Amino acid sequence: MGRNRKTSRRGGIKIHRNYTVDEVARNLGIAKATVRRWIKSGLPALTERRPAIILGSDLTQFLSTSKSPRQTCRLDECYCVKCRSPRKPAGEMAEFVSLTPSTGNLRGICPTCGTMMYKRMRHDALSILDSILDVTIAEAPSRLRE
């Protein structure tokens, strides 16, 4: 009575097994709401009865085809969490706050939604960035010590 041990690369999902929403969430380390959102956005599932059943083969195919490409920011861009895309800071102005001797945070305002955007970067890149954006260097806030 050998069991089929064929698994996907992600979370040990077996293609010849059926899963509930809870089992998928536990195996992949994600929230149940995420799995439900996947079902609404096209993950095939048997939803006529409760609990909803997801076939392992459908899940592995969905996971392999639904990976969104990772968005990377250019040197003069910060990632806006609200807009979910990289953008140049409004007015092409940004502020750099040093955090360690070699790195710091670049921060600017999103020109679309007006929220603060942040980007971790090295001090070395400041000289190149200064020719593209108007960068103000700010002092790091002092920390409380015991």
N, C-alpha and C positions, 0 to 999 in steps of 0.2 A: 504494500500500500504506500508507494512512494508519493510524496507530495511534490508538486511543481514548485521549484524554488526560483523561477525566473522573476526577477524584480526590476523595477525601473531604477534609474540613477537617483531618483529623488524620494527620500523617505521610506524606502523599502516597500513601495507599492507593488503588489503582485498583480500581474495582468489577468490571471485566471481566478480572481477572487472578487467578491462583491463587498462594498463598504457602505456604511451609513455616513451621514454628514459628520457625526461626532467622531467616528473612527478616522475619517480623512483628516479632520482637524488635528487629532492627536498624533497621527503618523507624520504629518507635515509640520507640526508645531505652529499652526496658525489658528485663527479664531473661527468658530463655527459660522459666524456671520460672513466671513470671507468665502467659505465654501458655498453658502446659500447665494451669495452675490455671483459666484462663478456659474451656478446653475441658472440663474436669471440671464446671465450673459452668454449662455450657449453650452455649458457643460451638460452632456446628455445624462439624464437621471430618470429613474422610474419613480414618479411622484404621485401615482394614483393612490397609493396606500402609504400609511405611516409606519415606520420611518422610511424616508426616501432612500432608495438604493442607487448606488453609483457603481458601475462596472469598472473593474481595475483597468481594463484595456482602454475604455473611454477616458478614464482619468489620466493615464500616462500619455495618451495622444493629446489631450487638452493641455496638459502641462508642457509638453514639448513644443506645441504650436503657439501657445499663448504668451510665451516669454517676450516681454517688450524689450526692445533694445535699450541698453543703458544710455541715458543722456549724459553727456559730459559737457562741462562748461569750458568755453575758451578762456584765455587768460583775462580778458576784459569783461567777463560775465560772472554773475552770481546766480545761484539757483533759487527761484521763487517757489516756495512751498505751496502758496495759495494758487498761483497760476499753473503750477506743475511744469515749468519749463525754464531753461536758462535765459536770462535777460541782462542787458547792459543796465547799469544803474541810471536812474533819472538824472538828466542834466550832465551825464558823463562825469559825475562826481562820486567819490567813494572815500571812506575813512578806513585806515588800517590801524588796528590795535594790536600791539605786540603782546604775545602770551608767553612765549619762551624765548631763549636767546636766538633760536633759528626760525620760529614760526609765529604766525599771528592770524587774526581774523580780518578779512576785508568785509566791510559792510556798506550797503547802499540801499536806496529806496527803489522799489519796483516801479517803473514808469506806468505800468498798466493798472495795478491795484493799490499801490501806495504802501504796501507792507515792507518791513525790513527784510533784506536778503543778506545772507552771510556766506562766506567762503573761506576755508582754511587755506593758507598759502605760506610759502617760504619767504623769508626776507630777501633772498637772492632775486626773486622775480619782481621786486618793487621797482628796480631801475628800468626794467622793460615796460612795466605797467604804467609808470609815471609818464611815459611818452604817449600813451593811449588815453588814459583817464586823468582827471584832476584828483590826485590822491592826497589826502591830509593824513599825516601820521599823528595819532593820539597816544597819550600815555595810558598804560594799562591801569585800571582801577586798583587801588591798594586793597590788600586782603586783610581780613581780621586775623589776628594772631592771639594765641593764648597768653 
